[in-house]
Amino acid sequence: MKLHILGCYAATPSLMGNPTAQVLEIRDHLFLIDCGEGTQVQLRKHRIKFSRINHIFISHLHGDHFFGLPGLVSTFQLLGREKELHIYGPLGIKEVLLMLLKVGNSWTSFRLVFHELEGKDPIEIFKDNKVIVSTIPLSHRIYTNGFLFREKPRERTLNIEAVAQYKIDKAYFKNIKKGKDVLLDNGETISNALLTLDPPKPKSYAYCSDTAYSPGISEWIKGVDVLYHEATFLGTEAHLAAKTKHSTAEEAAKIAKAADVTLLILGHFSIRYKKKEAFIREAVPYFPNVQLAEDGKLVIF
Amino acid sequence: MKLHILGCYAATPSLMGNPTAQVLEIRDHLFLIDCGEGTQVQLRKHRIKFSRINHIFISHLHGDHFFGLPGLVSTFQLLGREKELHIYGPLGIKEVLLMLLKVGNSWTSFRLVFHELEGKDPIEIFKDNKVIVSTIPLSHRIYTNGFLFREKPRERTLNIEAVAQYKIDKAYFKNIKKGKDVLLDNGETISNALLTLDPPKPKSYAYCSDTAYSPGISEWIKGVDVLYHEATFLGTEAHLAAKTKHSTAEEAAKIAKAADVTLLILGHFSIRYKKKEAFIREAVPYFPNVQLAEDGKLVIF
């Protein structure tokens, strides 16, 4: 998977950085996660092909997470898009987006497919033969979901040497990769374990922004490879985090620890913090493998 | 007057430039004209004080002219604004903006005052003791207005030497500046023309974007100091201009000539044109005093 962080700042676009948007590359998909103002310029800057984005996931309807969406949809139209575009987001997103298109008399000639969310339990919202996406209900000032992206297990990898040694015909390969044993013409059965290697472990990514400290979510994201968790504030501003239903770096790290993730990325920083080393210092005692988000950062895992 | 051009490109934000937004400084006012995506970052970049903007004029509801408005209003709220904010724009702007605030449960604590427009004739929409703003109905794919900003005539300037020579008491100065003659105690009348100088000529600015070629508008903007007129296309793409109800550089120059303006600024360029000298070459035969808009350009007049 490749995670392109396009914007990782809270509240308002500034000269310091962009509001939230990310692109997750996963098994031929380009999933756009949140879409703050300026996202389309960030997409161009990082040379991400607009035409490959078919699914957009919006966590919640605060402006810094979706005010870039109307402009992006309009630009898709200007670029002559024909493929349908799937938008996943809180109930209400359809009405507001369609009204924006209506007042501009700017209907799209491609199909917009809305998947409006209102549940309070995690649900699967996208699934194909390679990837599953589920919601992670979060606790914020308005209805908000994080998103969990999981690769499906890949087929077993053919052990080329073993297959040659047993002189297995190509016709069997498809079934072998699916995990089946081989029954040879001479009646002998060769166990699949002798003919295949374990496939790469399926990867997973959890996006949790915006949210107050919610220990419960660690159950839903157990063992993910990468967790992006908001840390709008440092502990010195814990009172602001509590008031605005955001998290501190310490709280994000505690979630990462409880969920036993591999890597924690902190983001959604308040622009009050000019330097960010303190976020690392605050998180490390609770969870050591932590990185800071940055606009333009690419994480490959 | 000072005109800060924040964005002068058509259709979509890009790495090349920003969609339409300008700030006009006129007699203590900072008027924001149109507000494409990214305007608030441009305001910061050019160090324009958000708190001094009390009036926003939106020409029409295509995204490249107003998708930056919801974010700007949200940022005003984050900055703790208390003063009321006046928004002038086509009928519908109130409903769409309030819906965006509603879905984010992000009501402003300052008052939003909407002035919705739907007329087809020029009307005065703002007036105080220094400035008058009127609409310039334009011809575009959706309901659109340009805006005409006129300084009111200033008071006459006291001729200090003459006043001293006639030994006129300070008590008379207020009335003298208003153009009145002075009746001295000895019964002598001193004509105002002897005591005052002409004030500076009131300045005026006309903003016309987006519009098809509309010769009729020159009557409404006769003799303005500066005309900003859209020139989305060159004459080589006149068919596109006609189809999309935009203007070419030649057409903009013809309006400037017919209206007898002092300076023409061309803007709202399609991003298809990488170099812009051709806009000047096309306009000059019809109107010589022409400049190109540029993001970040400051015009003082």
Boltz contact constraints between the chains, C-beta under 6 A:
constraints:
  - contact:
      token1: [A, 11]
      token2: [B, 78]
      max_distance: 6.0
  - contact:
      token1: [A, 12]
      token2: [B, 75]
      max_distance: 6.0
  - contact:
      token1: [A, 12]
      token2: [B, 78]
      max_distance: 6.0
  - contact:
      token1: [A, 13]
      token2: [B, 40]
      max_distance: 6.0
  - contact:
      token1: [A, 13]
      token2: [B, 41]
      max_distance: 6.0
  - contact:
      token1: [A, 15]
      token2: [B, 44]
      max_distance: 6.0
  - contact:
      token1: [A, 37]
      token2: [B, 37]
      max_distance: 6.0
  - contact:
      token1: [A, 37]
      token2: [B, 71]
      max_distance: 6.0
  - contact:
      token1: [A, 38]
      token2: [B, 38]
      max_distance: 6.0
  - contact:
      token1: [A, 40]
      token2: [B, 13]
      max_distance: 6.0
  - contact:
      token1: [A, 41]
      token2: [B, 13]
      max_distance: 6.0
  - contact:
      token1: [A, 44]
      token2: [B, 15]
      max_distance: 6.0
  - contact:
      token1: [A, 61]
      token2: [B, 103]
      max_distance: 6.0
  - contact:
      token1: [A, 61]
      token2: [B, 104]
      max_distance: 6.0
  - contact:
      token1: [A, 62]
      token2: [B, 104]
      max_distance: 6.0
  - contact:
      token1: [A, 63]
      token2: [B, 70]
      max_distance: 6.0
  - contact:
      token1: [A, 63]
      token2: [B, 71]
      max_distance: 6.0
  - contact:
      token1: [A, 63]
      token2: [B, 74]
      max_distance: 6.0
  - contact:
      token1: [A, 63]
      token2: [B, 104]
      max_distance: 6.0
  - contact:
      token1: [A, 67]
      token2: [B, 70]
      max_distance: 6.0
  - contact:
      token1: [A, 67]
      token2: [B, 71]
      max_distance: 6.0
  - contact:
      token1: [A, 70]
      token2: [B, 63]
      max_distance: 6.0
  - contact:
      token1: [A, 70]
      token2: [B, 67]
      max_distance: 6.0
  - contact:
      token1: [A, 71]
      token2: [B, 37]
      max_distance: 6.0
  - contact:
      token1: [A, 71]
      token2: [B, 63]
      max_distance: 6.0
  - contact:
      token1: [A, 71]
      token2: [B, 67]
      max_distance: 6.0
  - contact:
      token1: [A, 74]
      token2: [B, 63]
      max_distance: 6.0
  - contact:
      token1: [A, 75]
      token2: [B, 12]
      max_distance: 6.0
  - contact:
      token1: [A, 78]
      token2: [B, 11]
      max_distance: 6.0
  - contact:
      token1: [A, 78]
      token2: [B, 12]
      max_distance: 6.0
  - contact:
      token1: [A, 92]
      token2: [B, 103]
      max_distance: 6.0
  - contact:
      token1: [A, 96]
      token2: [B, 99]
      max_distance: 6.0
  - contact:
      token1: [A, 96]
      token2: [B, 103]
      max_distance: 6.0
  - contact:
      token1: [A, 99]
      token2: [B, 96]
      max_distance: 6.0
  - contact:
      token1: [A, 103]
      token2: [B, 61]
      max_distance: 6.0
  - contact:
      token1: [A, 103]
      token2: [B, 92]
      max_distance: 6.0
  - contact:
      token1: [A, 103]
      token2: [B, 96]
      max_distance: 6.0
  - contact:
      token1: [A, 104]
      token2: [B, 61]
      max_distance: 6.0
  - contact:
      token1: [A, 104]
      token2: [B, 62]
      max_distance: 6.0
  - contact:
      token1: [A, 105]
      token2: [B, 142]
      max_distance: 6.0
  - contact:
      token1: [A, 142]
      token2: [B, 105]
      max_distance: 6.0
